[in-house]
Amino acid sequence: MSLSAGTRLGTYEILGLLGAGGMGQVYRARDTKLHRDVALKVLPEVVADDDERLARFHREAQVLASLNHPNIAHLYGFDDAGGTHALVMELVPGPTLADRIAEGALPLRDALPIARQIADALETAHDHGIIHRDLKPANIKVKDDGSVKILDFGLAKALAADTGAGSADPSNSPTLTARATQMGMILGTAAYMAPEQARGRPVDRRADIWAFGCVLYEMLTGRRAFAGDDVTDTLATVLKDPPDWRGLPSDLPAAVQRVLRRCLEKDPRKRLSAIGDARLELDEPDDVRVAAAPAAPRRKIFGALVAAAAAGAIVTAVAIGVWRVPAPGTPAGSGTVMRTSMLAPGSVVFSPDPADSAISPDGKLVVFGSGSVSGTGDSQLWIRPVNALTAQRLENTTGAFLPFWSPDSHRIGFFADGKLKTIGVDGGRPAVICDAPTGRGGTWNARGDIVFAPAAAGGLFRVSANGGDPAPLTTIDAAAKETGHRFPQFLPDGDHFLFAALPVRAGKFNISIGSLSGGAREPLAQMENVPVFAEPGYLLFLRKGVLVAQQFDPRTRKLSGEPAPLGDVPASPTSGANYTAAHAASVSADGTLAYLTEPSINTRLVWTDRNGSDVGAVPLPPGRYLQVALSPDERRATVVRLNSRTESSIWLVDLIQGGATPLVQSAGLNDSVVWSPDGALIVFASDRDGPQDLFLKDVNSSAPEQRTYSSPVLFKGATAWSPDGKGIVYYELTAETNFDLFTLPLGNDQKSSPFLRTTAAELLGTVSPDGRWMAYLSDETGRFEVYVQSFPVAGRKVQVTTSGTAGARSSQPVTWWRRDGRQLAVLNADSTRILGLDVEPGADFRIGSPKVLATVRPQMITLTWTADLQRALTIVPESGAAAWSLTFVRPWTAAIGRR
């Protein structure tokens, strides 16, 4: 369909046709509301006439609109007035780079600034997980002032059919599929396709790096790096022939030559893995000419850390002797075993999750997460040489958890902001690999594959370490009532991997072996956590909380012999069954074992005021208490006491007369207590029979608790009681929609119904005193924020926080309503302050801006507030409690069989 000048499309008036091609017709139009000229790109019929593809295009366009970079033409929006579907884009004046090249090769002084701007734009897009897929000179504008604008960013994926892994097929390139008729246009796309794209294989950011190399070569030579008489010839050249390197300028700087050769490696494994590396090379001084000198090292932090490690090794060797790995054939348990410990730097506290710490494969570095004693608040990653005294914080890793290493020890994978990311040991901007709403572990092989668990429920996925679309790898066994697969660990062949299947039964998980090559999984054993492989042929795992080693042949993938204790007791996860599947230790190739050491921390219960100061102690028997819930009359409280890794009890505390007595002592983990409005009952979660179920207990009776809600779903917990006492709110984790909030009426009709069920995670709901609103956590923006939703029927929604909140990995509430419903208190992201927001209740519900209401006591484990928000009942460590530390054992094989 052609639009003539003067035609109105919504608020846009067509001024004239700018061009037409495989991506659709492009018009110059006037935005009559904002009084600016824009480019309207009318979608091809193949997209506009397909409802499913059009809906998918809408979703992709929303992602593309989030890109904000001076060298990327901005996508303003989407208009579908009158049945015509069009993108509204920034109108960029000036010729295309193809027009410039048509006049001849560009001088180096012109080509390099253009290349740097292209690389910088690609780097930003790749960091956001967006790949251009159709980069070529015709999609690059060069303005009169020399600034660059890249057009059609990411539209190749948006316009492609939803064919999964096949989306990399060359036929999915927009200029090859959208009924293009000009041979030059078709060749123009084929000439910039990466070999893997031409072969129809999955595409990641390395395809853009290849295309960047093609564009740079063409700027410097005036001709294409790969050319042919037709599409077939062009693709054959891409697949088989090298570029004509003799056509490059003779005085080309060495840095530029390196970039070109690394970008145009036909094997993507040998190609530059990050466009940022190309940008850094091109930032070298222009007067550096071709020379035989090697490239200057650019891993400054990494080099400094390794140097510090070497210096530290000399000091350590003098103090405790030289560590050596036993020679092959040395009997296990023989030789000297050395154990050393490392404290967190300064005021930093180790994240209490054992899987947040890991030694590098080469044994030189350790990465660890920082956090509060409770594990709430935003963590950051730190890196430190094993034998040095200083640690380096990795910037841009706020909220990071569950780090894992690349095989070469140069990069670290981690989860944050609902994404799987990687970062170099020298820091810099993390690269976004793909979505991972609530990551549950990852592993990386030498071929550049990452296997990871993107969410708390569901199977494992496979993705390239260079980014791209993840592909499903394991399937949940519904017959076995599985709900999730977690914490994969590659075996030495880089094809097979270990993983745990939920649910846990009798404190153990089913451990299986999967393969990238496909086929049925291989059952291995039932264990307390996922084991890790350690040379010369062992699996290390927990047995009754103690680290053991059992012989394992990675070729036959069979265990033999009996597990032998190492005499080491790594830290236990503090989040109950949610994290017990995690590996408890990490092992390097040089024989160093590393694990987080948990001190024997008893905790106490205290009253604190708004300044975080103690205003009264609550006597309790010595023990480790993790959760507290205050009764409505504030005369009693419940505390959860951790008895072992797999068992906890609930105690009833008299806050007036003093004293505490056991209330629930059944097997399993009993926690997440919520009081009824009249203070007569509590509802709590217990995994005594496998999945967590909900139980009711009369606090004034010795009668046993009664199960009130049960389902095969592994994780669930009550978070609120309706003010009228007629029902409860609980969360449940499902493979399809992550964490969801449900309501459960109490009485004869106990049929639950969903309150909020979306693809985001919603949990920890608390109901307002008038029963009309619910505050809850959701990660719909990529990180957890607090929202308020109308209740009991979801409708009007208000976002409360914009800077994140604590509690994403906690089962304790982080929001509290004042008794009159006119103020909402929220625990801030780093668990240091309570924010207060004034509320105007009623049908419209208005909420004010957050202000600091109170300061949280340092090392707070958990807390709950009185109804007037004046005092908090807080669990804190006993004074003088020992600090968490990282323990290193070397050589670990010398510890086998020792206690």
ABEGO torsion letter per residue (X at the ends): XBBBBGBBBEABBBAEBAEBBAAEBBBBBBBAAAGBBBBBBBBBAAAAABAAAAAAAAAAAAAAAABBBAABBBBAEBBABGGBBBBBBBBBBEBBAAAAAAAEBBBAAAAAAAAAAAAAAAAAAAAAGBBAGABBAAABBBBAAGBBBBBGBGAAAAABBBAEAAAABAAABAAAAAGBABAAAAAAAAAABBAAAAAGBBBBAAAAAAAAAAAAAAAAAGBBABBBABAAAAAAAAAABBBBAAABBAABBAAAAAAAAAAABABAAABBABAAAAAAAAABBAABBBBABBBBBABAAAAAAAAAAAAAAAAAAAAAEBBBBBBBGBBBGBEBBBBBBBBBBEABBBBABAAABBBBAAGABBBBBBBBAAGBEBBBBBBBBAABABBBBBBGABGBBGBBBBAAGABBBBBBGGBBBBBBAAEEBBBBABBBABBBEBBBBAAGBBBBBABABEBBBBBBAAEEBBBBABBBBAAAGBABBBGBBBBAAGABBBBBBOBBBGGBBBBBBBBAAEEBBBBABBBABBBBBBOAGBBBBBBGGBBBBBBBBAAAGBBBEBBBBAGBBBBBBAAEAAAAABBABBBBAAGBBBBBBBBBBBBBBBBBBAAGBBAEBBBBBBEBBABBBBBAAGABBBBBBBABAABBBBBBBBAAAEEBBBABABBEBBBGBBBBAAGABBBBBBAAAGBBBBBBBBAABABBBBBABBBABABBBBABBBAAGABBBBBBBBAAAEBBBBBBBBEABABBBBABBBABBBBGBBBBAAGABBBBBBAAAGBBBBBBBBOABBBBBBBABAAEBBGAABABBABBBBAAGABBBBBBAAGABBBBBBBBBEAAEBBBBBBBABBBBBGBABBBBBAAGABBBBBBBBBGBBBBBBBBBOBAAAABGBX
